[in-house]
Amino acid sequence: MKKFEELSRESQYMAVEVLKEVIIESHKSRGDIDGQRIEYFAHSIREAFAALESERPEYGSGSSD
């Protein structure tokens, strides 16, 4: 698995933007968000962008269409 720093600049930027939106939406819906949940979101988003960059068709435990 790639480290965040190994992603392209574009993917790094987009991953940060996605993480910001996830945190904002989670905060709006729950009223609070802890550091552990933020870490989980960040890890999941980094994995997703690494999968996109490697053109791996599957991500996570869901089935691919």
Backbone as numpy.savetxt, mean C-alpha at the origin, in Angstrom:
# Nx Ny Nz CAx CAy CAz Cx Cy Cz
10.80 -9.76 -2.08 9.95 -8.57 -2.08 10.84 -7.34 -2.08
10.48 -6.39 -2.92 11.24 -5.14 -2.99 11.02 -4.30 -1.74
12.06 -3.55 -1.39 11.94 -2.54 -0.35 11.31 -1.30 -0.98
10.73 -0.46 -0.15 10.10 0.76 -0.66 11.08 1.57 -1.49
12.32 1.67 -1.01 13.34 2.46 -1.69 13.70 1.90 -3.07
13.40 0.63 -3.30 13.71 0.01 -4.58 12.61 0.22 -5.63
11.47 0.71 -5.19 10.41 1.02 -6.15 10.82 2.24 -6.97
10.24 2.36 -8.16 10.52 3.54 -8.97 10.00 4.78 -8.24
10.53 5.94 -8.61 10.09 7.20 -7.99 8.58 7.38 -8.15
8.10 7.05 -9.32 6.66 7.19 -9.58 5.85 6.30 -8.65
6.27 5.05 -8.49 5.56 4.14 -7.59 5.68 4.59 -6.14
6.84 5.10 -5.75 6.98 5.61 -4.39 6.00 6.75 -4.14
5.92 7.67 -5.09 5.01 8.80 -4.96 3.56 8.33 -4.87
3.18 7.44 -5.79 1.80 6.96 -5.81 1.48 6.15 -4.54
2.43 5.36 -4.05 2.20 4.59 -2.84 1.97 5.51 -1.65
2.72 6.58 -1.57 2.54 7.55 -0.48 1.18 8.21 -0.59
0.78 8.58 -1.80 -0.53 9.20 -2.00 -1.65 8.23 -1.61
-1.53 6.98 -2.01 -2.54 5.98 -1.66 -2.59 5.80 -0.14
-1.44 5.71 0.50 -1.39 5.55 1.95 -2.06 6.74 2.64
-1.79 7.95 2.17 -2.43 9.14 2.75 -3.95 9.03 2.67
-4.46 8.62 1.52 -5.91 8.51 1.34 -6.49 7.41 2.23
-5.80 6.28 2.35 -6.27 5.18 3.20 -6.34 5.64 4.65
-5.32 6.34 5.10 -5.29 6.84 6.48 -6.41 7.85 6.72
-6.59 8.77 5.77 -7.64 9.77 5.91 -9.02 9.11 5.98
-9.28 8.18 5.07 -10.58 7.51 5.04 -10.80 6.65 6.29
-9.76 5.98 6.74 -9.88 5.16 7.94 -10.15 6.05 9.15
-9.47 7.17 9.22 -9.68 8.10 10.33 -11.10 8.66 10.31
-11.60 8.99 9.12 -12.96 9.52 9.00 -13.99 8.50 9.46
-13.81 7.24 9.07 -14.81 6.23 9.38 -14.71 5.71 10.81
-13.52 5.68 11.38 -13.34 5.11 12.72 -13.11 6.17 13.79
-12.70 7.36 13.38 -12.46 8.42 14.34 -11.09 8.36 14.98
-10.37 7.28 14.79 -9.03 7.15 15.36 -8.29 6.07 14.58
-6.99 6.18 14.53 -6.17 5.18 13.86 -4.84 5.09 14.59
-4.41 3.86 14.87 -3.17 3.69 15.63 -1.99 3.39 14.70
-0.80 3.49 15.27 0.42 3.29 14.51 0.53 1.90 13.90
0.03 0.90 14.61 0.11 -0.47 14.11 -0.75 -0.63 12.85
-1.92 -0.02 12.84 -2.79 -0.08 11.67 -2.16 0.67 10.49
-1.53 1.79 10.76 -0.85 2.54 9.71 0.27 1.70 9.11
1.03 1.01 9.95 2.11 0.13 9.47 1.55 -0.97 8.57
0.42 -1.54 8.99 -0.23 -2.59 8.20 -0.62 -2.04 6.82
-1.26 -0.87 6.80 -1.64 -0.25 5.53 -0.41 -0.01 4.67
0.63 0.56 5.25 1.85 0.88 4.50 2.47 -0.37 3.89
2.54 -1.44 4.68 3.12 -2.69 4.20 2.30 -3.25 3.03
0.98 -3.25 3.18 0.11 -3.77 2.13 0.23 -2.96 0.84
0.29 -1.65 0.97 0.40 -0.79 -0.20 1.75 -0.98 -0.88
2.82 -1.09 -0.09 4.14 -1.32 -0.68 4.15 -2.64 -1.45
3.57 -3.69 -0.86 3.50 -4.99 -1.53 2.74 -4.89 -2.85
1.64 -4.15 -2.83 0.84 -4.01 -4.05 1.63 -3.30 -5.15
2.35 -2.24 -4.81 3.13 -1.53 -5.82 4.32 -2.36 -6.29
4.92 -3.13 -5.42 6.01 -4.02 -5.84 5.48 -5.07 -6.80
4.28 -5.59 -6.52 3.66 -6.56 -7.42 3.36 -5.93 -8.78
2.87 -4.70 -8.78 2.61 -4.02 -10.04 3.88 -3.81 -10.84
4.95 -3.41 -10.17 6.21 -3.17 -10.88 6.81 -4.45 -11.44
6.61 -5.55 -10.75 7.17 -6.81 -11.25 6.22 -7.50 -12.22
5.07 -6.85 -12.45 4.04 -7.36 -13.36 3.54 -8.73 -12.94
3.59 -8.98 -11.64 3.05 -10.23 -11.10 1.53 -10.11 -11.14
0.85 -11.05 -11.78 -0.59 -10.89 -11.96 -1.42 -11.06 -10.69
-0.92 -11.75 -9.69 -1.71 -11.96 -8.49 -1.15 -11.15 -7.32
-2.03 -10.79 -6.41 -1.64 -10.08 -5.18 -2.56 -10.54 -4.08
-2.01 -10.82 -2.92 -2.81 -11.21 -1.77 -3.44 -12.57 -1.96
-4.48 -12.86 -1.18 -5.09 -14.18 -1.20 -6.29 -14.29 -2.13
-6.71 -13.18 -2.74 -7.86 -13.20 -3.65 -7.49 -13.83 -4.96
-8.51 -14.29 -5.68 -8.25 -14.89 -6.99 -8.15 -13.80 -8.04
-7.37 -14.07 -9.08 -7.23 -13.09 -10.15 -8.25 -13.38 -11.24
-8.72 -12.33 -11.90 -9.73 -12.50 -12.95 -9.08 -12.68 -14.29
